[in-house]
Each structure stands twice: as C-alpha cells, then as structure tokens.
Amino acid sequence: MPDAPLPASVLTFLDRFSAMMEVEGLPRPAGRVLALLFVTGESYTAQRLATALEMSRSHLSGAVRILESLGVVERARRPGSRLEDIRLPADPFPPLLAASLARARRMQGLVAGARADLPKKLRPASTRLAELEAFFTHAGVWLEQMASDWPPQPPRVRGKRAR
C-alpha cells in the first residue's frame, strides 16, 4: 500500500528546513531527507524515501551519502533481505554539534587571519574584526560545552515523585 501524500504543513517544514540547512552548506535534497526523518521518526527504503520526497533516486542517493558521511543518518540492512533502511541514528545530535563547532572554528580562524593581514590604513577595522573573532571563539567554547553536556538531563518536576 503506498504512503499517503505528506501534509502541506510537513512539506512547508521540509522546504524551510532544507533552505536553512543549505545556508549551512548542506544541499537542499539532503536537508529534505533529514527533515523528513526527523518529522516521521521512521525508517525508509530508498524507493519509499524517493517517492515520499518526490526525488529522483540519484538525488536521493547523493543526499543520503552526504548525511551518512556526517553521521546524521545510517543504513541498516533488513534481515533476510537485500533492502536497506535509511534512518536517524539513536542520537543524531552529536554530529550536528560537531559540524556547528567546526564551522565556528573555521570562521574564527578566517577572521583572525584577515585581522592579522590588514594593511595599516585599515587598522581601525581590526577592532571590529577582533569583536567578530571573539564572537566565534565564544561560540566555539559554548558549542564544546554543549557537546560535552549532551544529552541533557530531563527536567525534574518540583514536588512530584517519579512513578
């Protein structure tokens, strides 16, 4: 039995999520795959995923390969079958944090290099670039801390005992 078409609200989310991830360097097809896996929490065969996203198998294959290399999706062979399921790993967030940390560090290095190479007549810009460098340095420290604290502890409800 074929899957039902995705609701409009899900399609809107897939489009917006993939557009935002594209800014972060992830191709839109990969962003759409990742968004759908997060929305549904399901495992998909390549054919079912391509159909759900109205995507060619070649675009899907490239998208999944990128996501798999980042550690945010995994493939698992179905027992007794040649089919593979594509799904989120148990905890997809550490690779996402690692990618964000790497971006912050690259930006910090880029800004530090630009600041060091400024010609004398642009030295006043050095103060602004120093602030930008400090921002990315702080973001890196914050992301490192967040990664080391992941996963967060569930919040405790005051005055209630767990049952």
C-alpha positions as CSV (number, residue, x, y, z in Angstrom):
1,M,0.0,0.0,0.0
2,P,1.5,3.4,-1.0
3,D,2.1,6.0,1.6
4,A,-0.3,8.9,1.8
5,P,1.0,12.2,0.4
6,L,2.7,14.4,3.0
7,P,0.5,17.1,4.6
8,A,1.1,20.7,3.5
9,S,2.5,21.6,6.9
10,V,5.1,18.9,6.6
11,L,6.0,20.0,3.0
12,T,6.4,23.6,4.2
13,F,8.7,22.4,7.1
14,L,10.8,20.3,4.6
15,D,11.2,23.3,2.3
16,R,12.1,25.8,5.1
17,F,14.4,23.3,6.9
18,S,16.3,22.4,3.8
19,A,16.6,26.1,2.8
20,M,18.1,26.9,6.2
21,M,20.4,23.9,6.1
22,E,21.6,24.9,2.6
23,V,22.9,28.1,4.1
24,E,24.9,25.9,6.5
25,G,26.4,24.0,3.5
26,L,24.0,21.1,3.2
27,P,22.4,20.6,-0.3
28,R,18.6,21.0,-0.3
29,P,17.9,17.3,-1.1
30,A,20.0,16.3,2.0
31,G,18.1,18.8,4.1
32,R,14.8,17.5,2.9
33,V,15.8,13.9,3.7
34,L,17.0,14.9,7.2
35,A,13.8,16.9,7.9
36,L,11.5,14.1,6.9
37,L,13.4,11.6,9.1
38,F,13.0,14.0,12.0
39,V,9.3,14.6,11.3
40,T,8.3,11.0,11.0
41,G,10.9,9.2,13.1
42,E,10.6,6.3,10.6
43,S,13.0,4.1,8.6
44,Y,12.6,4.3,4.9
45,T,13.8,2.2,2.0
46,A,15.5,4.3,-0.7
47,Q,12.5,3.8,-3.0
48,R,9.9,4.8,-0.3
49,L,12.0,7.9,0.6
50,A,12.4,8.9,-3.0
51,T,8.7,8.6,-3.5
52,A,7.8,10.5,-0.3
53,L,10.1,13.4,-1.3
54,E,9.3,13.2,-5.0
55,M,13.0,13.0,-5.6
56,S,15.0,11.0,-8.2
57,R,16.9,8.0,-6.8
58,S,20.2,9.6,-8.0
59,H,19.5,12.8,-6.0
60,L,18.4,10.7,-3.0
61,S,21.5,8.5,-3.2
62,G,23.8,11.6,-3.1
63,A,21.8,13.2,-0.3
64,V,21.9,10.0,1.8
65,R,25.6,9.6,1.1
66,I,26.3,13.1,2.4
67,L,24.1,12.7,5.5
68,E,25.7,9.3,6.2
69,S,29.2,10.8,6.0
70,L,28.2,13.4,8.5
71,G,26.9,10.7,10.9
72,V,23.3,12.0,10.9
73,V,21.7,9.1,9.1
74,E,22.5,5.4,8.9
75,R,21.7,2.5,6.7
76,A,20.7,-0.9,8.1
77,R,20.1,-4.0,6.1
78,R,16.8,-5.7,6.7
79,P,17.2,-9.2,8.0
80,G,16.8,-11.7,5.2
81,S,16.5,-9.0,2.5
82,R,18.7,-7.0,0.1
83,L,16.8,-3.9,1.1
84,E,18.4,-1.3,3.4
85,D,16.5,1.0,5.7
86,I,17.6,4.7,5.9
87,R,17.1,6.1,9.4
88,L,18.3,8.5,12.0
89,P,20.8,7.1,14.4
90,A,19.9,6.7,18.1
91,D,21.4,10.1,18.8
92,P,21.9,12.3,15.7
93,F,22.7,15.4,17.6
94,P,26.5,15.0,18.4
95,P,27.4,15.0,14.7
96,L,25.2,18.2,14.2
97,L,27.0,19.8,17.2
98,A,30.4,18.7,15.8
99,A,29.6,20.3,12.4
100,S,28.5,23.6,14.1
101,L,31.7,23.6,16.2
102,A,33.8,23.1,13.1
103,R,32.1,26.0,11.4
104,A,32.6,28.3,14.4
105,R,36.3,27.4,14.5
106,R,36.7,27.9,10.7
107,M,35.1,31.3,11.0
108,Q,37.2,32.3,14.0
109,G,40.4,31.3,12.0
110,L,39.2,33.1,8.9
111,V,38.6,36.3,10.9
112,A,41.9,36.0,12.9
113,G,43.8,35.6,9.6
114,A,42.1,38.6,8.0
115,R,42.8,40.7,11.0
116,A,46.4,39.8,11.0
117,D,46.7,40.6,7.3
118,L,45.0,44.0,7.4
119,P,47.0,46.8,5.8
120,K,48.0,49.7,8.1
121,K,45.4,52.0,6.6
122,L,42.6,49.6,7.6
123,R,43.8,49.0,11.2
124,P,40.7,50.7,12.7
125,A,38.8,47.7,11.3
126,S,40.9,45.5,13.5
127,T,38.8,46.3,16.5
128,R,35.6,45.2,14.7
129,L,37.3,42.1,13.5
130,A,38.6,41.4,17.0
131,E,35.0,41.5,18.2
132,L,33.9,39.2,15.5
133,E,36.8,36.8,16.2
134,A,35.8,36.9,19.9
135,F,32.2,36.1,19.0
136,F,33.2,33.0,17.0
137,T,35.7,32.0,19.8
138,H,32.9,32.2,22.3
139,A,30.5,30.3,20.1
140,G,33.2,27.5,19.8
141,V,33.6,27.4,23.6
142,W,29.8,27.3,24.0
143,L,29.4,24.6,21.4
144,E,32.1,22.5,23.0
145,Q,30.4,22.8,26.4
146,M,27.1,21.9,24.8
147,A,28.5,18.8,23.1
148,S,30.1,17.7,26.4
149,D,26.8,18.1,28.2
150,W,24.8,16.2,25.6
151,P,22.4,14.6,26.1
152,P,20.8,17.0,28.6
153,Q,19.2,15.5,31.7
154,P,15.4,15.5,31.6
155,P,14.0,18.4,33.7
156,R,12.7,17.4,37.1
157,V,9.3,18.5,38.1
158,R,9.3,20.0,41.6
159,G,7.2,18.5,44.2
160,K,6.4,15.4,42.1
161,R,7.9,12.0,42.5
162,A,8.7,9.7,39.6
163,R,6.3,6.8,39.4
